[in-house]
Every structure is written in C-alpha cells, then in structure tokens.
Amino acid sequence: MNDDSRPTELHPNRDPSGRPPQPDGDRVVAEPTPNIAPATTRQKLLTAVAAGAAITAIAIELFR
C-alpha cells in the first residue's frame, strides 16, 4: 500500500547543481539587453567580401 502521509516532491527531477528555488512571492527580474550598435559600413563590406570569397572558393572546387 502507498504511504499517503508522505508529501509529494514538487520537482522530482530537479538538477541538484542548478540554481536554488526562489522563495514564494519573489519575482524574476529580466536582465536588460545590452546596447549593441548597428554594423558599420566597413563591417558590412568586409562581411560581403568574406562571403564572396567563400562562395567563390566553393564554386571553384565544384567545377574543378
């Protein structure tokens, strides 16, 4: 027979190395997102050149 007086575990598969549970009533506060500047024209140009070089290298290997 089952022992009905034993309380059930709330999180039976909880990771023991994880963060401890927060007390009741506490709210989780989201961290603000970092202020990341948009890519500069130079960065965009370098990305386009690198992508073009990679595509050219792949095309050369395919047609070789």
HTML snippet that shows the backbone in 3Dmol.js (N, CA, C, O; Angstrom):
<script src="https://3Dmol.org/build/3Dmol-min.js"></script>
<div id="view" style="width:600px;height:400px;position:relative"></div>
<script>
const pdb = `
ATOM      1  N   MET A   1       0.837  -1.185   0.000  1.00  0.00           N
ATOM      2  CA  MET A   1       0.000   0.000   0.000  1.00  0.00           C
ATOM      3  C   MET A   1       0.879   1.245   0.000  1.00  0.00           C
ATOM      4  O   MET A   1       2.006   1.222   0.493  1.00  0.00           O
ATOM      5  N   ASN A   2       0.359   2.315  -0.550  1.00  0.00           N
ATOM      6  CA  ASN A   2       1.087   3.578  -0.578  1.00  0.00           C
ATOM      7  C   ASN A   2       0.992   4.290   0.752  1.00  0.00           C
ATOM      8  O   ASN A   2      -0.020   4.211   1.449  1.00  0.00           O
ATOM      9  N   ASP A   3       2.066   4.990   1.094  1.00  0.00           N
ATOM     10  CA  ASP A   3       2.066   5.817   2.299  1.00  0.00           C
ATOM     11  C   ASP A   3       1.562   7.205   1.911  1.00  0.00           C
ATOM     12  O   ASP A   3       2.318   8.011   1.370  1.00  0.00           O
ATOM     13  N   ASP A   4       0.285   7.485   2.187  1.00  0.00           N
ATOM     14  CA  ASP A   4      -0.321   8.757   1.784  1.00  0.00           C
ATOM     15  C   ASP A   4       0.099   9.924   2.662  1.00  0.00           C
ATOM     16  O   ASP A   4      -0.180  11.073   2.318  1.00  0.00           O
ATOM     17  N   SER A   5       0.751   9.670   3.770  1.00  0.00           N
ATOM     18  CA  SER A   5       1.156  10.761   4.654  1.00  0.00           C
ATOM     19  C   SER A   5       2.446  11.429   4.175  1.00  0.00           C
ATOM     20  O   SER A   5       2.790  12.513   4.645  1.00  0.00           O
ATOM     21  N   ARG A   6       3.155  10.796   3.251  1.00  0.00           N
ATOM     22  CA  ARG A   6       4.407  11.354   2.751  1.00  0.00           C
ATOM     23  C   ARG A   6       4.106  12.447   1.724  1.00  0.00           C
ATOM     24  O   ARG A   6       3.354  12.202   0.781  1.00  0.00           O
ATOM     25  N   PRO A   7       4.678  13.651   1.883  1.00  0.00           N
ATOM     26  CA  PRO A   7       4.400  14.722   0.910  1.00  0.00           C
ATOM     27  C   PRO A   7       5.049  14.406  -0.436  1.00  0.00           C
ATOM     28  O   PRO A   7       6.119  13.801  -0.503  1.00  0.00           O
ATOM     29  N   THR A   8       4.383  14.827  -1.492  1.00  0.00           N
ATOM     30  CA  THR A   8       4.947  14.600  -2.817  1.00  0.00           C
ATOM     31  C   THR A   8       6.000  15.655  -3.098  1.00  0.00           C
ATOM     32  O   THR A   8       5.879  16.805  -2.677  1.00  0.00           O
ATOM     33  N   GLU A   9       7.022  15.250  -3.806  1.00  0.00           N
ATOM     34  CA  GLU A   9       8.102  16.168  -4.146  1.00  0.00           C
ATOM     35  C   GLU A   9       7.641  17.057  -5.296  1.00  0.00           C
ATOM     36  O   GLU A   9       7.080  16.566  -6.276  1.00  0.00           O
ATOM     37  N   LEU A  10       7.878  18.374  -5.181  1.00  0.00           N
ATOM     38  CA  LEU A  10       7.410  19.304  -6.198  1.00  0.00           C
ATOM     39  C   LEU A  10       8.182  19.164  -7.501  1.00  0.00           C
ATOM     40  O   LEU A  10       7.584  19.191  -8.577  1.00  0.00           O
ATOM     41  N   HIS A  11       9.482  19.018  -7.423  1.00  0.00           N
ATOM     42  CA  HIS A  11      10.334  18.912  -8.603  1.00  0.00           C
ATOM     43  C   HIS A  11      11.184  17.648  -8.484  1.00  0.00           C
ATOM     44  O   HIS A  11      12.340  17.727  -8.067  1.00  0.00           O
ATOM     45  N   PRO A  12      10.643  16.499  -8.839  1.00  0.00           N
ATOM     46  CA  PRO A  12      11.380  15.256  -8.609  1.00  0.00           C
ATOM     47  C   PRO A  12      12.659  15.126  -9.419  1.00  0.00           C
ATOM     48  O   PRO A  12      13.575  14.424  -8.990  1.00  0.00           O
ATOM     49  N   ASN A  13      12.758  15.779 -10.582  1.00  0.00           N
ATOM     50  CA  ASN A  13      13.940  15.640 -11.427  1.00  0.00           C
ATOM     51  C   ASN A  13      14.758  16.922 -11.476  1.00  0.00           C
ATOM     52  O   ASN A  13      15.432  17.185 -12.472  1.00  0.00           O
ATOM     53  N   ARG A  14      14.710  17.715 -10.425  1.00  0.00           N
ATOM     54  CA  ARG A  14      15.425  18.990 -10.408  1.00  0.00           C
ATOM     55  C   ARG A  14      16.923  18.751 -10.386  1.00  0.00           C
ATOM     56  O   ARG A  14      17.407  17.851  -9.700  1.00  0.00           O
ATOM     57  N   ASP A  15      17.656  19.563 -11.144  1.00  0.00           N
ATOM     58  CA  ASP A  15      19.106  19.459 -11.224  1.00  0.00           C
ATOM     59  C   ASP A  15      19.710  19.913  -9.889  1.00  0.00           C
ATOM     60  O   ASP A  15      19.510  21.064  -9.500  1.00  0.00           O
ATOM     61  N   PRO A  16      20.436  19.054  -9.182  1.00  0.00           N
ATOM     62  CA  PRO A  16      20.978  19.452  -7.885  1.00  0.00           C
ATOM     63  C   PRO A  16      22.073  20.515  -7.987  1.00  0.00           C
ATOM     64  O   PRO A  16      22.342  21.213  -7.009  1.00  0.00           O
ATOM     65  N   SER A  17      22.702  20.646  -9.142  1.00  0.00           N
ATOM     66  CA  SER A  17      23.747  21.655  -9.279  1.00  0.00           C
ATOM     67  C   SER A  17      23.201  22.969  -9.832  1.00  0.00           C
ATOM     68  O   SER A  17      23.959  23.924 -10.003  1.00  0.00           O
ATOM     69  N   GLY A  18      21.910  23.034 -10.112  1.00  0.00           N
ATOM     70  CA  GLY A  18      21.299  24.237 -10.662  1.00  0.00           C
ATOM     71  C   GLY A  18      21.054  25.293  -9.592  1.00  0.00           C
ATOM     72  O   GLY A  18      21.445  25.135  -8.436  1.00  0.00           O
ATOM     73  N   ARG A  19      20.399  26.373 -10.006  1.00  0.00           N
ATOM     74  CA  ARG A  19      20.095  27.457  -9.082  1.00  0.00           C
ATOM     75  C   ARG A  19      19.079  26.989  -8.050  1.00  0.00           C
ATOM     76  O   ARG A  19      18.185  26.210  -8.380  1.00  0.00           O
ATOM     77  N   PRO A  20      19.197  27.444  -6.819  1.00  0.00           N
ATOM     78  CA  PRO A  20      18.215  27.052  -5.807  1.00  0.00           C
ATOM     79  C   PRO A  20      16.868  27.718  -6.108  1.00  0.00           C
ATOM     80  O   PRO A  20      16.827  28.780  -6.728  1.00  0.00           O
ATOM     81  N   PRO A  21      15.782  27.107  -5.678  1.00  0.00           N
ATOM     82  CA  PRO A  21      14.482  27.707  -5.926  1.00  0.00           C
ATOM     83  C   PRO A  21      14.337  29.022  -5.172  1.00  0.00           C
ATOM     84  O   PRO A  21      14.883  29.188  -4.082  1.00  0.00           O
ATOM     85  N   GLN A  22      13.597  29.953  -5.761  1.00  0.00           N
ATOM     86  CA  GLN A  22      13.382  31.231  -5.112  1.00  0.00           C
ATOM     87  C   GLN A  22      12.219  31.119  -4.144  1.00  0.00           C
ATOM     88  O   GLN A  22      11.296  30.338  -4.371  1.00  0.00           O
ATOM     89  N   PRO A  23      12.254  31.892  -3.068  1.00  0.00           N
ATOM     90  CA  PRO A  23      11.146  31.860  -2.120  1.00  0.00           C
ATOM     91  C   PRO A  23       9.851  32.344  -2.784  1.00  0.00           C
ATOM     92  O   PRO A  23       9.885  33.068  -3.779  1.00  0.00           O
ATOM     93  N   ASP A  24       8.733  31.942  -2.228  1.00  0.00           N
ATOM     94  CA  ASP A  24       7.443  32.360  -2.764  1.00  0.00           C
ATOM     95  C   ASP A  24       7.318  33.871  -2.746  1.00  0.00           C
ATOM     96  O   ASP A  24       7.742  34.530  -1.797  1.00  0.00           O
ATOM     97  N   GLY A  25       6.731  34.413  -3.802  1.00  0.00           N
ATOM     98  CA  GLY A  25       6.482  35.842  -3.863  1.00  0.00           C
ATOM     99  C   GLY A  25       7.577  36.627  -4.563  1.00  0.00           C
ATOM    100  O   GLY A  25       7.341  37.761  -4.980  1.00  0.00           O
ATOM    101  N   ASP A  26       8.770  36.057  -4.704  1.00  0.00           N
ATOM    102  CA  ASP A  26       9.837  36.783  -5.388  1.00  0.00           C
ATOM    103  C   ASP A  26       9.606  36.725  -6.895  1.00  0.00           C
ATOM    104  O   ASP A  26       9.115  35.731  -7.429  1.00  0.00           O
ATOM    105  N   ARG A  27       9.960  37.781  -7.542  1.00  0.00           N
ATOM    106  CA  ARG A  27       9.798  37.852  -8.993  1.00  0.00           C
ATOM    107  C   ARG A  27      11.172  37.764  -9.648  1.00  0.00           C
ATOM    108  O   ARG A  27      12.167  38.257  -9.117  1.00  0.00           O
ATOM    109  N   VAL A  28      11.201  37.131 -10.801  1.00  0.00           N
ATOM    110  CA  VAL A  28      12.438  37.050 -11.562  1.00  0.00           C
ATOM    111  C   VAL A  28      12.534  38.314 -12.398  1.00  0.00           C
ATOM    112  O   VAL A  28      11.627  38.627 -13.169  1.00  0.00           O
ATOM    113  N   VAL A  29      13.632  39.039 -12.244  1.00  0.00           N
ATOM    114  CA  VAL A  29      13.825  40.284 -12.976  1.00  0.00           C
ATOM    115  C   VAL A  29      14.692  39.992 -14.189  1.00  0.00           C
ATOM    116  O   VAL A  29      15.791  39.452 -14.064  1.00  0.00           O
ATOM    117  N   ALA A  30      14.194  40.352 -15.358  1.00  0.00           N
ATOM    118  CA  ALA A  30      14.953  40.123 -16.589  1.00  0.00           C
ATOM    119  C   ALA A  30      16.127  41.086 -16.661  1.00  0.00           C
ATOM    120  O   ALA A  30      16.018  42.255 -16.291  1.00  0.00           O
ATOM    121  N   GLU A  31      17.250  40.572 -17.144  1.00  0.00           N
ATOM    122  CA  GLU A  31      18.417  41.429 -17.309  1.00  0.00           C
ATOM    123  C   GLU A  31      18.202  42.314 -18.527  1.00  0.00           C
ATOM    124  O   GLU A  31      17.662  41.854 -19.533  1.00  0.00           O
ATOM    125  N   PRO A  32      18.610  43.557 -18.455  1.00  0.00           N
ATOM    126  CA  PRO A  32      18.429  44.434 -19.619  1.00  0.00           C
ATOM    127  C   PRO A  32      19.306  43.968 -20.778  1.00  0.00           C
ATOM    128  O   PRO A  32      20.417  43.478 -20.573  1.00  0.00           O
ATOM    129  N   THR A  33      18.796  44.126 -21.985  1.00  0.00           N
ATOM    130  CA  THR A  33      19.564  43.721 -23.151  1.00  0.00           C
ATOM    131  C   THR A  33      20.707  44.701 -23.362  1.00  0.00           C
ATOM    132  O   THR A  33      20.537  45.903 -23.154  1.00  0.00           O
ATOM    133  N   PRO A  34      21.868  44.206 -23.773  1.00  0.00           N
ATOM    134  CA  PRO A  34      22.992  45.119 -23.985  1.00  0.00           C
ATOM    135  C   PRO A  34      22.731  46.032 -25.178  1.00  0.00           C
ATOM    136  O   PRO A  34      22.042  45.659 -26.127  1.00  0.00           O
ATOM    137  N   ASN A  35      23.286  47.217 -25.111  1.00  0.00           N
ATOM    138  CA  ASN A  35      23.113  48.188 -26.181  1.00  0.00           C
ATOM    139  C   ASN A  35      24.168  47.910 -27.245  1.00  0.00           C
ATOM    140  O   ASN A  35      25.319  48.325 -27.114  1.00  0.00           O
ATOM    141  N   ILE A  36      23.764  47.204 -28.301  1.00  0.00           N
ATOM    142  CA  ILE A  36      24.695  46.828 -29.363  1.00  0.00           C
ATOM    143  C   ILE A  36      24.490  47.780 -30.530  1.00  0.00           C
ATOM    144  O   ILE A  36      23.378  47.937 -31.034  1.00  0.00           O
ATOM    145  N   ALA A  37      25.572  48.409 -30.948  1.00  0.00           N
ATOM    146  CA  ALA A  37      25.500  49.355 -32.058  1.00  0.00           C
ATOM    147  C   ALA A  37      25.309  48.607 -33.367  1.00  0.00           C
ATOM    148  O   ALA A  37      25.811  47.492 -33.509  1.00  0.00           O
ATOM    149  N   PRO A  38      24.596  49.188 -34.327  1.00  0.00           N
ATOM    150  CA  PRO A  38      24.436  48.531 -35.622  1.00  0.00           C
ATOM    151  C   PRO A  38      25.777  48.441 -36.353  1.00  0.00           C
ATOM    152  O   PRO A  38      26.708  49.196 -36.073  1.00  0.00           O
ATOM    153  N   ALA A  39      25.849  47.507 -37.287  1.00  0.00           N
ATOM    154  CA  ALA A  39      27.090  47.287 -38.034  1.00  0.00           C
ATOM    155  C   ALA A  39      27.427  48.519 -38.868  1.00  0.00           C
ATOM    156  O   ALA A  39      26.550  49.163 -39.443  1.00  0.00           O
ATOM    157  N   THR A  40      28.710  48.826 -38.917  1.00  0.00           N
ATOM    158  CA  THR A  40      29.164  49.964 -39.719  1.00  0.00           C
ATOM    159  C   THR A  40      29.260  49.542 -41.181  1.00  0.00           C
ATOM    160  O   THR A  40      29.178  48.358 -41.507  1.00  0.00           O
ATOM    161  N   THR A  41      29.432  50.523 -42.047  1.00  0.00           N
ATOM    162  CA  THR A  41      29.564  50.241 -43.476  1.00  0.00           C
ATOM    163  C   THR A  41      30.794  49.390 -43.739  1.00  0.00           C
ATOM    164  O   THR A  41      30.763  48.492 -44.580  1.00  0.00           O
ATOM    165  N   ARG A  42      31.879  49.667 -43.022  1.00  0.00           N
ATOM    166  CA  ARG A  42      33.113  48.882 -43.209  1.00  0.00           C
ATOM    167  C   ARG A  42      32.887  47.427 -42.808  1.00  0.00           C
ATOM    168  O   ARG A  42      33.336  46.515 -43.502  1.00  0.00           O
ATOM    169  N   GLN A  43      32.199  47.208 -41.701  1.00  0.00           N
ATOM    170  CA  GLN A  43      31.932  45.842 -41.259  1.00  0.00           C
ATOM    171  C   GLN A  43      31.052  45.099 -42.263  1.00  0.00           C
ATOM    172  O   GLN A  43      31.267  43.917 -42.532  1.00  0.00           O
ATOM    173  N   LYS A  44      30.072  45.791 -42.809  1.00  0.00           N
ATOM    174  CA  LYS A  44      29.209  45.174 -43.817  1.00  0.00           C
ATOM    175  C   LYS A  44      29.998  44.827 -45.072  1.00  0.00           C
ATOM    176  O   LYS A  44      29.796  43.766 -45.664  1.00  0.00           O
ATOM    177  N   LEU A  45      30.888  45.713 -45.474  1.00  0.00           N
ATOM    178  CA  LEU A  45      31.710  45.476 -46.661  1.00  0.00           C
ATOM    179  C   LEU A  45      32.636  44.280 -46.452  1.00  0.00           C
ATOM    180  O   LEU A  45      32.754  43.427 -47.332  1.00  0.00           O
ATOM    181  N   LEU A  46      33.289  44.212 -45.301  1.00  0.00           N
ATOM    182  CA  LEU A  46      34.176  43.085 -45.015  1.00  0.00           C
ATOM    183  C   LEU A  46      33.404  41.768 -44.965  1.00  0.00           C
ATOM    184  O   LEU A  46      33.909  40.739 -45.413  1.00  0.00           O
ATOM    185  N   THR A  47      32.204  41.790 -44.433  1.00  0.00           N
ATOM    186  CA  THR A  47      31.370  40.584 -44.397  1.00  0.00           C
ATOM    187  C   THR A  47      31.010  40.142 -45.807  1.00  0.00           C
ATOM    188  O   THR A  47      31.048  38.952 -46.119  1.00  0.00           O
ATOM    189  N   ALA A  48      30.663  41.100 -46.656  1.00  0.00           N
ATOM    190  CA  ALA A  48      30.315  40.780 -48.044  1.00  0.00           C
ATOM    191  C   ALA A  48      31.523  40.208 -48.793  1.00  0.00           C
ATOM    192  O   ALA A  48      31.385  39.255 -49.559  1.00  0.00           O
ATOM    193  N   VAL A  49      32.705  40.789 -48.570  1.00  0.00           N
ATOM    194  CA  VAL A  49      33.912  40.288 -49.232  1.00  0.00           C
ATOM    195  C   VAL A  49      34.232  38.872 -48.749  1.00  0.00           C
ATOM    196  O   VAL A  49      34.581  38.012 -49.558  1.00  0.00           O
ATOM    197  N   ALA A  50      34.120  38.624 -47.466  1.00  0.00           N
ATOM    198  CA  ALA A  50      34.407  37.292 -46.927  1.00  0.00           C
ATOM    199  C   ALA A  50      33.410  36.264 -47.458  1.00  0.00           C
ATOM    200  O   ALA A  50      33.797  35.151 -47.813  1.00  0.00           O
ATOM    201  N   ALA A  51      32.130  36.630 -47.513  1.00  0.00           N
ATOM    202  CA  ALA A  51      31.119  35.717 -48.040  1.00  0.00           C
ATOM    203  C   ALA A  51      31.371  35.456 -49.519  1.00  0.00           C
ATOM    204  O   ALA A  51      31.240  34.322 -49.978  1.00  0.00           O
ATOM    205  N   GLY A  52      31.730  36.491 -50.266  1.00  0.00           N
ATOM    206  CA  GLY A  52      32.029  36.317 -51.689  1.00  0.00           C
ATOM    207  C   GLY A  52      33.217  35.403 -51.905  1.00  0.00           C
ATOM    208  O   GLY A  52      33.203  34.570 -52.812  1.00  0.00           O
ATOM    209  N   ALA A  53      34.249  35.548 -51.083  1.00  0.00           N
ATOM    210  CA  ALA A  53      35.433  34.692 -51.204  1.00  0.00           C
ATOM    211  C   ALA A  53      35.083  33.237 -50.893  1.00  0.00           C
ATOM    212  O   ALA A  53      35.562  32.320 -51.559  1.00  0.00           O
ATOM    213  N   ALA A  54      34.249  33.037 -49.883  1.00  0.00           N
ATOM    214  CA  ALA A  54      33.856  31.674 -49.532  1.00  0.00           C
ATOM    215  C   ALA A  54      33.031  31.045 -50.653  1.00  0.00           C
ATOM    216  O   ALA A  54      33.244  29.882 -50.997  1.00  0.00           O
ATOM    217  N   ILE A  55      32.104  31.790 -51.218  1.00  0.00           N
ATOM    218  CA  ILE A  55      31.274  31.268 -52.309  1.00  0.00           C
ATOM    219  C   ILE A  55      32.128  30.982 -53.542  1.00  0.00           C
ATOM    220  O   ILE A  55      31.929  29.973 -54.218  1.00  0.00           O
ATOM    221  N   THR A  56      33.079  31.870 -53.834  1.00  0.00           N
ATOM    222  CA  THR A  56      33.973  31.662 -54.976  1.00  0.00           C
ATOM    223  C   THR A  56      34.821  30.405 -54.777  1.00  0.00           C
ATOM    224  O   THR A  56      35.002  29.623 -55.711  1.00  0.00           O
ATOM    225  N   ALA A  57      35.336  30.210 -53.575  1.00  0.00           N
ATOM    226  CA  ALA A  57      36.148  29.021 -53.299  1.00  0.00           C
ATOM    227  C   ALA A  57      35.324  27.750 -53.457  1.00  0.00           C
ATOM    228  O   ALA A  57      35.813  26.762 -54.004  1.00  0.00           O
ATOM    229  N   ILE A  58      34.095  27.762 -52.990  1.00  0.00           N
ATOM    230  CA  ILE A  58      33.229  26.587 -53.126  1.00  0.00           C
ATOM    231  C   ILE A  58      32.923  26.327 -54.604  1.00  0.00           C
ATOM    232  O   ILE A  58      32.948  25.181 -55.054  1.00  0.00           O
ATOM    233  N   ALA A  59      32.637  27.386 -55.351  1.00  0.00           N
ATOM    234  CA  ALA A  59      32.332  27.232 -56.778  1.00  0.00           C
ATOM    235  C   ALA A  59      33.529  26.679 -57.534  1.00  0.00           C
ATOM    236  O   ALA A  59      33.369  25.817 -58.398  1.00  0.00           O
ATOM    237  N   ILE A  60      34.727  27.161 -57.222  1.00  0.00           N
ATOM    238  CA  ILE A  60      35.938  26.667 -57.899  1.00  0.00           C
ATOM    239  C   ILE A  60      36.136  25.177 -57.615  1.00  0.00           C
ATOM    240  O   ILE A  60      36.503  24.418 -58.512  1.00  0.00           O
ATOM    241  N   GLU A  61      35.894  24.758 -56.373  1.00  0.00           N
ATOM    242  CA  GLU A  61      36.047  23.348 -56.026  1.00  0.00           C
ATOM    243  C   GLU A  61      35.008  22.491 -56.738  1.00  0.00           C
ATOM    244  O   GLU A  61      35.302  21.365 -57.143  1.00  0.00           O
ATOM    245  N   LEU A  62      33.798  23.016 -56.894  1.00  0.00           N
ATOM    246  CA  LEU A  62      32.748  22.232 -57.552  1.00  0.00           C
ATOM    247  C   LEU A  62      33.037  22.047 -59.035  1.00  0.00           C
ATOM    248  O   LEU A  62      32.784  20.973 -59.581  1.00  0.00           O
ATOM    249  N   PHE A  63      33.558  23.064 -59.687  1.00  0.00           N
ATOM    250  CA  PHE A  63      33.774  22.999 -61.129  1.00  0.00           C
ATOM    251  C   PHE A  63      35.149  22.457 -61.519  1.00  0.00           C
ATOM    252  O   PHE A  63      35.442  22.320 -62.707  1.00  0.00           O
ATOM    253  N   ARG A  64      35.973  22.156 -60.558  1.00  0.00           N
ATOM    254  CA  ARG A  64      37.307  21.652 -60.831  1.00  0.00           C
ATOM    255  C   ARG A  64      37.318  20.231 -61.260  1.00  0.00           C
ATOM    256  O   ARG A  64      38.384  19.674 -61.525  1.00  0.00           O
TER     257      ARG A  64
END
`;
const viewer = $3Dmol.createViewer("view");
viewer.addModel(pdb, "pdb");
viewer.setStyle({}, {cartoon: {color: "spectrum"}});
viewer.zoomTo();
viewer.render();
</script>
